[in-house]
Amino acid sequence: MSWQPVETDGPYDEHERADGLATVRVRERSDGGSVVRLDVLEQAPEGPSYRREACEDREAAELLAAEWMDEFDVE
């Protein structure tokens, strides 16, 4: 299953899994770092999950977001 970018009005980048049951969001922090958030809904085949992790910079956040998208990719 693939992840698609979602158009947002907020100051963050978000991807949604093709089944619509999971999202990954990357946003900037005021101190120059970034935060990555994973939200998997209760209805998802693998069950619910929520993760939030602060990263030193945008590059580290993008790598973590990609890792979580791989981990929570459902076929």
Residue pairs with C-beta under 8 A, 6 or more apart in sequence:
1 17
1 18
1 19
1 73
1 74
1 75
2 17
2 18
2 73
3 15
3 16
3 17
3 18
3 24
3 69
3 73
4 15
4 16
4 18
5 13
5 14
5 15
6 14
6 15
6 16
6 23
8 14
10 27
11 27
11 28
12 25
12 26
12 27
12 28
13 25
13 26
13 27
14 23
14 24
14 25
14 26
15 23
15 24
15 25
15 65
15 69
16 22
16 23
17 23
17 69
17 72
17 73
17 74
19 44
19 74
21 40
21 41
21 43
21 44
21 45
22 38
22 39
22 40
22 41
22 44
22 72
23 38
23 39
24 36
24 37
24 38
24 65
24 68
24 69
24 72
25 36
25 37
25 39
26 34
26 35
26 36
26 37
26 58
26 61
26 62
26 65
27 34
27 35
27 37
28 34
28 58
29 35
29 54
32 57
33 54
33 55
33 56
33 57
33 61
34 54
34 55
34 57
34 58
34 60
34 61
35 52
35 53
35 54
35 55
35 61
36 51
36 52
36 53
36 55
36 61
36 64
36 65
36 68
37 50
37 51
37 52
38 49
38 50
38 51
38 52
38 68
38 72
39 49
39 50
40 46
40 47
40 48
40 49
40 50
40 72
41 48
42 48
44 74
45 74
46 72
46 74
49 72
51 68
53 64
55 61
55 64
